[in-house]
C-alpha cells in the first residue's frame, strides 16, 4: 500500500506543468521538488499542519520569503528579490461547498520554476484554480498561474460589487418613491460591505501599483512585473466602482436623513396646530370646572351646550388668527 507522502508533509495538492504549460497532478506518494528539470510545479500547503511548516523551513528560500509565508500576519503585502516574489493576498473563505463572506489570507512565493501557496482556511480562488487545472486549462509559467489565482479573486469581488450596485439601485428607487421603511438598515449594510471591499481592493491596488511602477520593482522578475501591471488595470476599474458605491451610499444616507427630518417636522407641525386649536377649549373647560359662584350658565338647562359652543367658537377664532398670521395655509 503506497504511503501518502504529500499529506504527511502538509501538502494539499501538487501539479506539474510541462514545457507547453499542460498541468498534471503529481501522485500523492511522490514528494515534489521546487526545481524540476522541465516546466514548473505548483504546491499548495496547509499551513496549520506543523509538518508543512517544517517542509517549508527545509527549502532553499530567502529568509524574508520564508518568514512571510509562515507568519500569522494577515495584512496584504508584496516583496521580492531578483529571482523571487512573495506576499500575502486576501481571498474569500470557502465553506462547505460554497464561498462565504469572510476573508482569509493566501500566502504565496513565485519562483522561476515553481509557485508555492499556503493557507490556514480553505480559500475559494485556490479551489477554482485547481478545478480549472483539472479541466485541462494550461498555464505557461508560475506568474501566469498566479495571475489566474488573483483573477479569480478579482472575479469574486466583481460579482460582489455588481450585487452591491443592484442593491444600491433598488434602495435608491424605493427611497425616491418613499416606500422604504428599513432604509437606514439596508444602506448601512451596503456601506459595511463596500468598506470591506474597498479595503481589500485598496490593499491589492497599493501593492501592485507600487510593484509595477516604483523604482524598487525594477530588480524583480520581469514576468511578475508584467503580471502586476495587467492585474492593476482590472483592480483600478473595480476600485473605482466600489468608490462610486460608497459615494452613492453616503448620498442615500443623507437623503434618508433629510426625508426623516422633513417627516418629523411635519408631524411636529401638525401636533403644534392641534395644540394651538385645543388650547382655548382647554382653558374654557378648566375655567368652568372651578367650583365658585358667578360662573355663567350654571343654572341654565342648556349650560353644557353653551360651554361646548364657546369651545368650538374659541377654536375657530384661533384657526382664523393662525391663518391670518400665515402660520397655517398658504
N, C-alpha and C positions, 0 to 999 in steps of 0.2 A: 504493500500500500504506500503510495507516494506521500512524502511529507510536504505540507503546505508551508514552504519557507517564507513566502511573502506575508502571510497572516501572522506568522510568528515574529516577523520583523516590523509589524505595524503598517505594512504596505497594503492599501485598499485595492489598488489595481495598477497595472503597468501596461503600456503599449509600446511596441517597437514600430518605427516608421522606416520604410526602405528608402532608397535614393529617389524614388518617384513620389514619396510622401504618402504611400498607402499604409494604413495602420493595420496592426495585427496584435491581439493580446498576447502577452508573454505568459507561458504556462505558470501556474501557481507554485509548482515545485522548483522553479528556476528563479534565482535571485539575480536581478539585472544589475548592470554596471552603468555608471554615469557617462562613460566614454566609449560607446560602441564604435566598431571599426567602420561601419557603414550606416548612413541615416542618423536617426536620433531616437531617444526614448522619452516617454512621459511617465513619471512616477507620482502617484498620489498617495499621501500618507495620512494616517490618523494620528495627530499629534497628542491625543490623550494617551496613546499607547507609549509606555516608557521605553519599549524596545525600539520604537520608531525614532525617538529622541536619541537613543544610543547609536542607531544606524546613521543618522544624520551627522552626529558628532564624529563618527569614524570616517566620513567622506572628506576628500581634499577640497574644502571650500574655504573662502575667506572668513576670518573670524567675525567680521561685521555681518556678512550674509548669514552665517550660522546663528549668530546671536538674535537677529531679527526673526529668523524663521522659527526659532524655538522659544521666543519670548511670549509673554502674556499680553503684550501691547496690542491694542485694538485700533489705534489711530492709523489712518491711511498714510502710507509713505512710499517713497521710491528712492532707492540708492543704486549705485553702480560702480563698477571698476572698468578697466579697459576691455575685459573679456566677459564679465557677468553683469546682470542687472537683477535686483531683488527688491521686494517690498511687501506691502500689505494692502489689500483692497477689500471693500465691503461687498457682501453678497447676501441675498435673501436666504434664510434658513429654510431647508426643505423638511416639512413634517411628513407624516406617513402618507405617501402617495401624492402630495401636492406641496406647493410653496406656501410659506406663511408671510406675515408682515414683519417678522423680526429679522434683524440684520446680524450676520456673523462675519468673522474675519477670515479671509482667504490669504494665505501666505505663499509666496512663490519665489523661485530662483530660476532665471533663464541663462542658460549657457549655450555654447555653440552647438553642442550635440545632445542637450537634454533640457527638459522642463521639469522642475521639481515643484510640486504643490502640496500644501498641507492644510488641514483644518481641524477644528475641535467639534464642530457640529456639521451635519450633512448640509451641503450647500446646493442651491438649485442650478446655478450656471455650470458647475462641475458635472452634475448628473446629466444635464442637457448635452454637454460636450461629449461625454462618454457615449451617450446614446447615438449622437451623430457619427462618432467613430465606428460604433457597432454597425451602423448602416453603410459603412464603407466610404464616408466622406474623407478626402485626403487633407493633409496639412504639409506644406512644403518645408517648414522649419519650426523650431521651438517658438520663435517670435510670432509666426503665423498662428500657431496653436494657441498661444497666449492671447493674441488678438481675438481669436474666436471666443475664448472664455469671457473676455471683457465685453465683447459684443453681446453675448447672452445676458450679461449683467445690465448693459445699456438697454437691451430689448425689454427686460423686465421693468426697468424704470420707465421706458417709453409707454408700455401698456398701462402702468400705474398712473402716469401723467395724463394719458388720454382719458382714463376713467375719471380722474380728478377734474379735468376740463369739462367733461359731460356733467358731472355732479354740480360743478360751479354754474354751468349754463342753466341747469334745471332749477337750482336755488334762485338764480337771478330772475328767471321768468316768474317763479312763484312770488318773489318779493315785489316785482313790478305789478303783478296782478293783485297784490295784497291778500294772498291766500295762504301765506306761510305762517304757521303758528310756532314751529320749532326752529325758526331761522337761526337764532344765536347758537344753538347746539350744532346744527349742520354746518354752518360757516366755521365754527370753532373746530370741528372735525376736519374740514378741508384745510384749515391753516396748520393744524398739527401734522397732517400727512405731508403738506407742502414743505413745511420746515424740515421734516426728516429727509425728504428727497433732496431739498436744497443743500443740506449739509453733506449728504453723500456725493452729490454731483460736484459741489464746491471742492471737496477733497480730491476727487478724480481730476477736476479741471486744473487745480493748482499743481498737482503732481505732474501731469502730462505736459502742461504748458511750460513749466519750469524745466522739465527734462528735454522737451523738443526744441525750446528756443533759447534757454540760458547758456551761458558760456560753459558751465560745468558739464553739460551734456555732450560736448564735443569729443571727450575721451571715451564715451560709452559706445557699445556695439552699434554699428550703423543700422542693422536690421531692427533693433529695438527702438532706435530713434525714429525710424520711418514708421514703425507701428504706432508709436506715441503720437506722431503728427496726424496720422489718419484717424485715430480714435478721438483726438482733440476736436476735430471738425464735428463729429456726432455729439460729443459732450457739450460743445458750445451751443448748438442748436437746442438741445434738450434743456440745458441750463437756462436759456432764455425763456423757454416755455414755462418752466417752474417759477421763474421770477414773475412772469405775467400772471400766473395763477395766484401767487402771493399778493400781487398788487390788486387784483380783482377781489380777492377775499377781504382785503382791508377796506376797499371801497364798499363792498356789500355790508360789512360790519358798520361802517359809517351810515349807510343808507338805513339799515335796521335801527340803529340808534336814533337817527333823525325821525323816522316814522314812529318809533316808540315814544319819543318826546312829544311829537305832534298829537298822538293819540292821548297821551297823558294830559296835555294842555287842553284838549277838547273836553275831556272828562272833568277836569277841574273847572273849566268854564261853565259847563252845564251845572255842576254842583254849586258854583257860586251864584248863578242866576236863580236856581231853585231856593237857595238860602235867602237871597235878597227878596224873592217873592213871598216867602212864608214868614219872613221876619215881622212885618206889620201884623199879620194874623196872629202870630205867637204873642206879640205884645198885647193885642186886644184880649185874647183869651186869658192871658196872665192877669191883665187888669181886672177883668170881670170875675176872675177867680178870687179876688180879695174879699174877704168877709167883713165888709164895713157898710155903714149906711151911706146913702146918697148915690149909689150906682144906678144908672138909668135902666129902665125896663125890668126892674126887679119884681115888680108886681104885675107886669103886663103878661097876658096869656101867651102872646107871640114873642116874648122876650128873646127866646133862643133863636127864633128866625131872624130877628133884628140883629143880633150879635153875629150870626152867620153871614148875613148880608153885609155887615160892616167889615167883616174879614175879607170877603170877596172884593168889596169896593177898595179896600186898602191895597190888596194885591194888584188889582187893575191899575190903581193910581201909581203904584211902584213900577209896574211894567211900562206905563206911559212915560214916566220920568226917565227910566233907563233907556228907552228908545229915543227920546228927545236928546239925551246926552250922548247918544251914539254908542252906548255900551253893548247893546244887542241890536240885531238887524243890520240893514245897510246904512 
